[in-house]
Amino acid sequence: MPWHSLGTLTPTEEWQSYPVDVVDSETFKVIQHLTIDPFNYCWITQYFPTDGQTSFRRIYPNLEPRIITLSVPRDYRLQGVVTRTLQIKRKLPYYPAPWQIEIQALY
């Protein structure tokens, strides 16, 4: 099963969506690119077009790739709703620092 990139974003104070939607995958690799520690964290969430955001998780700055699981809520899965968009948002207040986060889905 290969990893597929959903894109790379720089966290800001507004929610940003990764350009590639997720279809049924629940396992993700978080790869961060940073030159200095931004002394903060960001949120990652799943955005479902029918009802909005679910499954908020914190992502702390780290140069080591990290595997996370974001499960599709049971009610959505029973309805066949498995396509969603991952979003990130930086926690405020923050010290501006170069920080990019790539998300890859396992298919």
Stockholm file with secondary structure:
# STOCKHOLM 1.0

chainA/1-107         MPWHSLGTLTPTEEWQSYPVDVVDSETFKVIQHLTIDPFNYCWITQYFPTDGQTSFRRIYPNLEPRIITLSVPRDYRLQGVVTRTLQIKRKLPYYPAPWQIEIQALY
#=GR chainA/1-107 SS CCEEEEEEECCCSSCEECSSCEESCCEEEEEEEESSCCSCCEEEEEEETTTEEEEEEEECCCSSCEEEECCCCHHHHHHTCCEEEEEEEECSSCCCCCEEEEEEEEC
#=GC SS_cons         CCEEEEEEECCCSSCEECSSCEESCCEEEEEEEESSCCSCCEEEEEEETTTEEEEEEEECCCSSCEEEECCCCHHHHHHTCCEEEEEEEECSSCCCCCEEEEEEEEC
//
